[in-house]
Amino acid sequence: MTRTCLIINPRSGGGSTERRLEELRAAATAELGPVELLTTRGPGDATEQTRRSLAEGFGRVIAVGGDGTANEVVNGFFDGDLALAPAASFALVHAGTGGDLVKTLRVPADPREAFRGIARTSPVPTDVLHHRFTGHDGREAQRIGINVTGFGLNGKVVERANRSSKRLGGRLTFLGATIASIATYRPEPVAITWETPEGGTGRWEGPLSSAFVANGEYCGGGMWVGRGGSMHDGCADLTLLPPLPLHRMISGGPRLFSGTIENVKEVSRNRIVRMDAVVVSGNTVLIDIDGEQPGVLPIAVRVLPKALLVTSFR
């Protein structure tokens, strides 16, 4: 039997998860057998707990929380771009405010049903994104992402959203942060280069509103920026949004949620295996990785094909 560890963010779901710890343990045990339950104490703790659990021989680590908890657990499977336990698997049970990755993985909303599915579903080799970027301390940093990476206005939105209480839920929190950020955001000129799966190259330079590098499909409280993409093909989708007049940004907003933003004529979407982005002006442009805001441009993103075993309900 696979040894299973639950890494739970007790502050997820507005703190409601802490009141449900024994309920979650009982549900997991009923479906998966004996489990180890660990709770996080602060930022980065889920990553360290994952690494310790893998070193101790656990073959399945389940993140119980939101998108931030999921990202931290996924990072625990890697040292830089090196997988620490290639035979171990990652799974997610939703218990947070941000729930974008669960939409792509089709994780059931009910934890008992999710644990049952994890017990009965074989994990599949899944792509992840490896990032090199500039941290807030000015030094180079590395981080793994599994869902969607962005920079520009969306980096500012994530910063604003993560400072809020999120008591209104993921979609309304990000919608409010987006509206507030649009009013003050000034697009910076950015130079972006990329490589396609066929070995070709592309380049884009100019003022940038937002960029999305999508491995998963959803981000920002339900923005469907990776519609039709796959987490198992060794590629990601790069969507670039140049500045638009305010009225067009507002009128085009629903397209981000309907998965049709690429139909706006100024917007481009490309299949890529790697991407580099730098700020031409030298000013600060924020990035976000799976809904976290760890640093600024420049950034280099590379797809690591089928680098992590993931339980998906698709």
Secondary structure as the mmCIF struct_conf table of DSSP 4:
data_model
#
loop_
_struct_conf.conf_type_id
_struct_conf.id
_struct_conf.beg_label_comp_id
_struct_conf.beg_label_asym_id
_struct_conf.beg_label_seq_id
_struct_conf.end_label_comp_id
_struct_conf.end_label_asym_id
_struct_conf.end_label_seq_id
STRN STRN1 THR A 4 ILE A 8
TURN_TY1_P TURN_TY1_P1 PRO A 10 SER A 12
HELX_RH_3T_P HELX_RH_3T_P1 GLY A 13 ARG A 20
HELX_RH_AL_P HELX_RH_AL_P1 LEU A 21 LEU A 32
BEND BEND1 GLY A 33 PRO A 34
STRN STRN2 VAL A 35 THR A 39
BEND BEND2 GLY A 42 GLY A 42
TURN_TY1_P TURN_TY1_P2 PRO A 43 GLY A 44
HELX_RH_AL_P HELX_RH_AL_P2 ASP A 45 ALA A 55
TURN_TY1_P TURN_TY1_P3 GLU A 56 GLY A 57
BEND BEND3 GLY A 59 GLY A 59
STRN STRN3 ARG A 60 GLY A 65
BEND BEND4 GLY A 66 GLY A 66
HELX_RH_AL_P HELX_RH_AL_P3 ASP A 67 GLY A 76
TURN_TY1_P TURN_TY1_P4 PHE A 77 PHE A 77
STRN STRN4 PHE A 78 ASP A 79
TURN_TY1_P TURN_TY1_P5 GLY A 80 ASP A 81
STRN STRN5 LEU A 82 ALA A 83
BEND BEND5 LEU A 84 LEU A 84
TURN_TY1_P TURN_TY1_P6 PRO A 86 ALA A 87
STRN STRN6 SER A 89 HIS A 94
BEND BEND6 GLY A 96 THR A 97
BEND BEND7 ASP A 100 ASP A 100
HELX_RH_AL_P HELX_RH_AL_P4 LEU A 101 LEU A 105
TURN_TY1_P TURN_TY1_P7 ARG A 106 ARG A 106
BEND BEND8 ALA A 109 ASP A 110
HELX_RH_AL_P HELX_RH_AL_P5 PRO A 111 ARG A 120
BEND BEND9 THR A 121 THR A 121
STRN STRN7 VAL A 124 GLY A 135
TURN_TY1_P TURN_TY1_P8 HIS A 136 ASP A 137
BEND BEND10 GLY A 138 ARG A 139
STRN STRN8 GLU A 140 GLY A 145
BEND BEND11 ILE A 146 ASN A 147
STRN STRN9 VAL A 148 GLY A 152
HELX_RH_AL_P HELX_RH_AL_P6 LEU A 153 ARG A 163
BEND BEND12 SER A 164 SER A 164
TURN_TY1_P TURN_TY1_P9 ARG A 167 LEU A 168
HELX_RH_AL_P HELX_RH_AL_P7 GLY A 170 ILE A 182
TURN_TY1_P TURN_TY1_P10 ALA A 183 THR A 184
HELX_LH_PP_P HELX_LH_PP_P1 PRO A 187 PRO A 187
STRN STRN10 GLU A 188 GLU A 195
TURN_TY1_P TURN_TY1_P11 PRO A 197 GLU A 198
BEND BEND13 GLY A 199 GLY A 199
STRN STRN11 THR A 201 LEU A 208
BEND BEND14 SER A 209 SER A 209
STRN STRN12 SER A 210 ALA A 214
BEND BEND15 ASN A 215 GLU A 217
STRN STRN13 TYR A 218 CYS A 219
TURN_TY1_P TURN_TY1_P12 GLY A 220 GLY A 222
STRN STRN14 MET A 223 TRP A 224
TURN_TY1_P TURN_TY1_P13 VAL A 225 GLY A 228
BEND BEND16 MET A 231 GLY A 234
STRN STRN15 ALA A 236 LEU A 241
HELX_RH_AL_P HELX_RH_AL_P8 LEU A 246 SER A 258
TURN_TY1_P TURN_TY1_P14 GLY A 259 GLY A 259
HELX_RH_3T_P HELX_RH_3T_P2 ILE A 261 ASN A 263
BEND BEND17 VAL A 264 VAL A 264
TURN_TY1_P TURN_TY1_P15 LYS A 265 GLU A 266
STRN STRN16 SER A 268 ILE A 272
BEND BEND18 VAL A 273 VAL A 273
STRN STRN17 ARG A 274 VAL A 279
BEND BEND19 VAL A 280 SER A 281
STRN STRN18 LEU A 286 LEU A 286
STRN STRN19 ILE A 287 ILE A 289
TURN_TY1_P TURN_TY1_P16 ASP A 290 GLY A 291
STRN STRN20 GLU A 292 GLU A 292
STRN STRN21 GLY A 295 VAL A 310
#
